[in-house]
Structure formats: structure tokens, C-alpha cells
């Protein structure tokens, strides 16, 4: 299924009116590319359409321009028998925990977190960091395909 970035951080409408949807369905391979968020990383690799983090403490971090209001975050991950657990932080505040372990079968998974409050319009940091592994998992590998944020209220 093809996906389109609905509004990028370089879109002038964002500064004037504010974004209602940010779609990062294919996370960037590089550090700064026009139309994608600023990206920093610690020991992550881009493989087959997802960002893979393999050790506790590994993270990916994005800066997004978000308008004040209530938001929903949908994470797109890949589950596997080697899946680890990661936390999502917005501006240093934990907003979600996601366990990517599955005993067998694995595959694409979408997880939604609603009711996220962004107090002020401006640049916000989204960090996804590996914290642990499921007791049954063979590793701590977290595979993140992307995320979508949708403004759901004022």
C-alpha cells in the first residue's frame, strides 16, 4: 500500500496554521533530507523498510513541528521472536511502551496511543528507545517501520 507524507516539516502551512497529520510511514535513512524530520540515532540501522535497533539504550529521535492540542500516535512496528521492548518519549516524557515480541509468525503491527497533550505549538522531540526484552524473546531487537501522528482536538 502506497503512503504519502501529508504534511512535512518544511511545509510553510505548518507554521501558519499548524499540522493536523504527520505521516512518517517510511522512516528516513539519512540525517537530514528535505521533507523529513531532523533525525539522530544511536546504533540503529535501516533495513528493508524499517529502522532496526538491537541493544538496550539504542534509540532513534525525531524533531517534529506540532501544534498545541491533543494528538494520537500510531506506531508501525515489526514483531518477531527476537523482538524487544521500547519506550516512546515526547519532549522527555514517556507516552508509550511497545513490546515487539511474538512467539511465532511475526509481521507488521500497528499500535495506537491516544490523548497525547502537546502544550505549545513548536518543535517537539520524539524518541524511541530500546529498554528491555520480553522474557521469552531471544533478543532485544526493535524494528520500527514508522509512525503517524494525528491531531484529534484543540
N, C-alpha and C positions, 0 to 999 in steps of 0.2 A: 504494500500500500504506500503510495507516494505521500509525502508530507511536505508542507510548506511552512516556512517561517512567517507567521502572520504579522509580526511587528518586531523589528530588530532594534538593537540598542543605538543604531546610527540613524534611525528614522526621526526626522525633525518633529513629527506629530507627537512623539513621546514626550518631548519637553513641553510642548504647548498644551496638550490635552491629557496626556497620560495613557499608558497602555492598558488594555483590558485582557490581552492574552500574550504570553511569551511562550513560544514553542521551540524547545531545544531537543528535537527528536533525534538528531544526529549530532552528538557532541563533537566539538571541534578537535582536530588533530594538532593544530598549531597553537602558539601562544596568543597571537592577535591576528584575526582575519576580519576584514570588513563584513559587517552584518552578523557577527557573533560576539558573545560576551568576552571580556578580558578573562583569560584563563591562566591559572597557576596550578602546579602539580607537585606531588611528592611521590616518586616511584610508581607511576602509572603508565600503562602502555595502551595504545589504540589498536584494537584487533577486531577485524570482521564486523565493524559497525558498532562496537561498544568499547567503553573505557574499562580496562581491567586493572584492579588494584589487588595485590597479593599478600601484603603484610599488614599486621596491626599497626596503625598510625599512618598508613598511606592515605592520601586524600586528593581530591580534585576540588577546585574552588573557582567560582564564577562571580563576576560582578554584574548585576542587572540593575537597570533603571526601573524602579517600581513606583507606582503612585500609592498614596496613602489609602488604606481601606482594608477590606477583608479579602483574602486570597485562598484558592485551593491549589495544592501542589499534587501533580500526578507524576510518580517516578516510574520509569520504564527500566526494568532490570532483566537479567538472565539468571534463572535458577539452575542449580546443579548440585550434585552430590559433594562437590568441593566448595560449595557456597559459604561465604562468611556473612557477618553482620556488620552493617554500617549505620551511622547516625547522620542526620541531616541537620545542619545549623543554619539559621539566618541571622546574620549580624551577631554571631557568637551565642545565640540562644537555641538550644536543642528543640526541634519541632517534630522530629520523627525518628523512628528506629526501624530498620528494614532487615529482615533475615532472608538471605537468598539461598538457603539450603533447601533441597528437596531430595528425598531418598532415591528416586529414580524418575526418569522421563525428562525432567528439566525443560526449559524453554522460556519464552518471553512472558513476563509478568508485569502487570500494571497495579500500582498501589496508590490510593488517593488519601491525602491528608487535607482536611477542610478546616475552616475557621482560623486561618493564619492571619494575624493582625500586623499590618505594616503601618507604623505610626506616622511616618513622614515621607513625603514624596522625595525621591532622590536615589542615589546609588546604594545598593544593598549587596552584601556578600553572602553567597550560598556556598556552603562547604559540605561535602560528603566525605566522611572519614571512616575507615575500617576500624572497628573496635574489638571484635571477637569472632569466634566461630561457634556455630551450633555444636553441641556435644557430640552429635552423630556425624558431623561433617568431616571430610578428610583434609580440609584446608580452610583458609580464611579468605579465599578469592571472592571479590565482589565485582560483578560485571554490570556496568550501568550504561544503558543504551541512550537515555535522555530523560528529559523532564519537561513538563508543561505546567505553566502557572496561569491561572485564570482569576481575574478579579471578580469576586462574587458579591461584593457590597461596598458601600461607602465607609 
